[in-house]
Amino acid sequence: MNQITIGDITIDVIKKDIKNLHLGVYPPDGRVRIASPLQVTDETIRLFAISKLAWIKKHQAKYQNYHRPGPREYVSGESHYFRGDRYLLNVIYYECSPPVIIRNKTHIDLYMKPGSSQTDREKVMNNWYRQELKKLIPPLIDKWQKIIKVQIQEWRIKKMKTCWGTCNIQEQRIWLNLELIKHPPHCLEYVIVHELVHLLERHHNQRFMGYMDEFMPTWRLYKEELNQRSPDYQRPNTPSNKP
């Protein structure tokens, strides 16, 4: 890995056997990385980085003054994530259906009955996350089953602490982590491809990685992005963050 510096921004550069340049800004501190095809010159990479400076600074700003909060309380002003974007939660005590609504690309409105507990609010949010994730999964599975030429019998969702997905080869069933709904859609797609490839190769060996390279050449970038992202970064709790 090499580094280039553009103004006050240091960028890690890694060259891989890929077709296109890929730029990423990662939490918690806004680290910048460019993955480049092997044949692309250093000058081309530098010009590419310069052309993306505004984009880089915009995304780095999202991670300034972020910190890991304590346990979720599901109260107004708290940060929550959906498909890679950060929203501020706005709890409204009122009878309403549906109970969760995204408003103005900045807030998630959570409608709850008066007197609802933290556990109640968490349950409603997780149910909403689950339903939203269920909408995304079927077309991705259909797409990649045709490409990889495998077939699963069933897929399920559950909260998992140690992995993003699992594959039961014998039962031809995959499990997907509910937390994936908090990350960008391409992260979900990567995990689906990863688990489907296990139907061709059980172990994470060279054969497995060869399949991944064949079907999704950028999978290493998505893996790193997913494993470095955390839905648990939020700004300090200040009045300016509250709706």
C-alpha positions in Angstrom: 0.0 0.0 0.0 1.2 3.5 -0.9 0.1 6.9 0.2 -0.5 10.2 -1.6 -1.2 13.6 -0.1 -3.6 16.2 -1.5 -3.5 19.3 0.5 -4.0 18.2 4.1 -5.6 14.9 3.1 -3.6 11.7 3.2 -4.9 8.9 1.0 -4.0 5.3 1.1 -3.6 3.7 -2.3 -3.8 0.0 -3.0 -3.5 -1.6 -6.4 -5.5 -4.7 -7.2 -6.6 -6.8 -10.1 -9.8 -4.8 -10.6 -11.3 -2.8 -13.6 -12.1 0.6 -12.1 -10.9 3.1 -9.5 -12.8 2.9 -6.2 -12.8 5.6 -3.6 -13.9 5.2 0.1 -14.0 7.3 3.2 -14.2 5.2 6.4 -15.2 5.7 10.0 -14.3 6.4 12.7 -11.9 9.1 11.7 -12.6 9.6 8.0 -9.7 7.6 6.6 -9.5 7.8 2.8 -8.6 5.0 0.5 -8.4 4.5 -3.2 -8.3 1.0 -4.8 -6.8 1.1 -8.3 -6.4 -1.2 -11.2 -2.8 -2.4 -11.5 -2.1 -0.6 -14.8 -3.3 2.9 -13.7 -0.5 5.4 -13.2 0.2 7.3 -10.0 -0.5 10.6 -11.8 -3.9 9.3 -12.9 -4.7 8.3 -9.4 -3.7 11.7 -8.1 -5.9 13.5 -10.7 -8.8 11.3 -9.8 -8.3 12.1 -6.1 -8.2 15.8 -6.8 -11.4 15.6 -8.8 -13.1 14.0 -5.8 -11.8 16.4 -3.1 -15.2 18.0 -2.4 -16.8 14.5 -2.1 -14.0 13.4 0.3 -14.3 16.4 2.5 -18.1 16.1 2.6 -17.9 12.5 3.8 -15.0 13.1 6.2 -17.1 15.8 7.9 -19.7 13.2 8.8 -17.1 11.5 11.1 -15.8 14.6 12.9 -16.5 14.6 16.6 -18.1 11.2 16.4 -17.9 8.9 19.4 -19.3 5.5 20.5 -22.4 6.0 22.5 -23.6 3.9 25.4 -26.6 1.5 25.0 -29.4 2.7 22.8 -32.2 4.4 24.6 -34.4 5.1 21.5 -35.1 8.7 22.5 -35.3 11.8 20.4 -32.0 13.2 19.2 -30.3 9.8 19.1 -28.5 8.8 15.9 -29.7 5.7 14.0 -28.6 4.4 10.6 -30.6 3.1 7.6 -29.0 1.8 4.4 -25.7 3.6 5.2 -27.1 7.0 6.1 -27.4 8.6 9.5 -30.7 9.9 10.8 -31.8 11.5 14.0 -34.6 9.7 15.8 -37.7 11.7 16.6 -40.0 9.9 19.1 -43.7 11.1 18.8 -46.1 9.8 21.4 -49.3 9.5 19.3 -51.4 6.7 17.8 -50.3 6.3 14.2 -49.8 3.8 11.5 -47.2 3.1 10.1 -45.2 3.6 13.3 -41.9 4.5 11.6 -41.5 7.1 8.8 -38.3 8.6 7.3 -38.8 12.3 7.0 -36.7 14.8 4.9 -33.7 12.4 4.6 -32.6 13.6 8.1 -35.0 12.2 10.6 -36.7 8.9 11.5 -40.1 9.6 13.1 -41.0 6.8 15.6 -44.7 6.9 16.6 -45.4 5.2 19.9 -48.2 5.0 22.4 -47.8 7.3 25.4 -46.0 5.5 28.2 -44.2 3.1 25.9 -40.9 1.7 27.4 -37.4 1.7 25.9 -38.0 -2.0 25.1 -41.2 -1.2 23.3 -39.4 1.4 21.2 -36.5 -0.9 20.4 -38.9 -3.7 19.3 -40.8 -1.4 17.0 -37.6 -0.1 15.4 -36.2 -3.6 14.9 -39.5 -4.8 13.4 -39.3 -1.9 11.0 -35.7 -2.7 10.1 -36.6 -6.3 9.5 -39.4 -5.4 7.2 -37.2 -3.0 5.2 -34.5 -5.6 4.9 -37.0 -8.2 3.7 -37.8 -6.0 0.8 -34.2 -5.8 -0.4 -33.2 -9.5 -0.1 -35.3 -11.4 -2.7 -34.3 -9.5 -5.8 -30.6 -9.8 -4.8 -30.9 -13.5 -4.2 -32.7 -14.1 -7.5 -30.0 -12.1 -9.3 -27.0 -13.9 -7.8 -28.5 -17.4 -7.9 -28.6 -17.0 -11.7 -25.1 -15.7 -11.9 -23.5 -18.2 -9.5 -25.7 -21.0 -10.7 -26.8 -22.2 -7.3 -30.1 -22.5 -5.5 -31.0 -22.0 -1.9 -34.2 -23.4 -0.3 -34.6 -20.7 2.3 -33.3 -17.5 3.7 -33.8 -15.9 7.1 -32.9 -12.8 9.1 -31.7 -12.6 12.7 -29.5 -10.4 14.8 -26.0 -11.8 15.1 -23.1 -10.5 17.1 -20.2 -12.2 15.4 -21.0 -12.6 11.7 -22.8 -10.8 8.9 -24.2 -14.0 7.5 -24.1 -17.8 7.6 -24.8 -20.6 5.2 -26.1 -24.1 6.1 -24.9 -26.0 3.1 -26.8 -29.2 3.9 -30.1 -27.4 4.3 -29.3 -24.9 1.6 -30.3 -22.1 3.9 -28.7 -18.7 4.5 -29.0 -16.4 7.5 -28.5 -12.7 7.1 -27.7 -10.3 10.0 -30.5 -7.7 10.7 -27.7 -5.1 11.2 -27.1 -5.1 7.4 -30.1 -2.8 6.9 -28.0 -0.1 8.6 -25.3 -0.4 6.0 -25.1 0.6 2.3 -27.0 -1.8 0.0 -23.8 -3.0 -1.7 -22.7 -4.4 1.7 -25.8 -6.5 1.8 -25.2 -7.7 -1.7 -21.6 -8.7 -0.9 -22.8 -10.8 2.1 -25.4 -12.5 -0.1 -22.8 -13.4 -2.7 -20.4 -14.6 0.0 -23.0 -17.0 1.4 -24.2 -18.2 -1.9 -20.6 -19.0 -2.9 -20.4 -21.3 0.1 -22.7 -23.6 -1.8 -19.8 -24.1 -4.2 -17.0 -24.1 -1.6 -17.5 -24.7 2.1 -14.2 -23.2 3.3 -12.6 -19.8 3.0 -9.7 -21.1 0.9 -8.1 -20.1 -2.4 -10.9 -21.8 -4.3 -13.5 -19.8 -2.4 -11.6 -16.5 -3.0 -11.3 -17.4 -6.7 -15.0 -17.7 -7.0 -15.5 -14.4 -5.2 -13.0 -12.7 -7.5 -14.9 -14.2 -10.5 -18.3 -13.1 -9.4 -17.6 -9.9 -7.5 -14.1 -8.5 -8.2 -14.6 -5.7 -5.7 -15.7 -7.9 -2.9 -12.6 -7.2 -0.8 -13.4 -3.5 -0.8 -17.0 -4.2 0.3 -15.7 -6.6 3.0 -13.4 -4.0 4.4 -16.0 -1.2 4.3 -18.5 -3.4 6.1 -16.2 -4.5 8.8 -14.9 -1.0 9.4 -18.3 0.6 9.5 -20.2 0.8 12.7 -23.8 1.9 13.2 -22.9 3.0 16.7 -21.1 6.3 15.9 -23.1 9.5 16.6 -22.4 13.1 17.4 -22.2 14.3 21.0 -25.7 14.9 22.4 -26.1 18.6 21.8 -29.2 20.8 21.4 -28.4 21.4 17.8 -28.8 17.7 17.0 -32.4 17.6 18.3 -35.4 18.2 16.0 
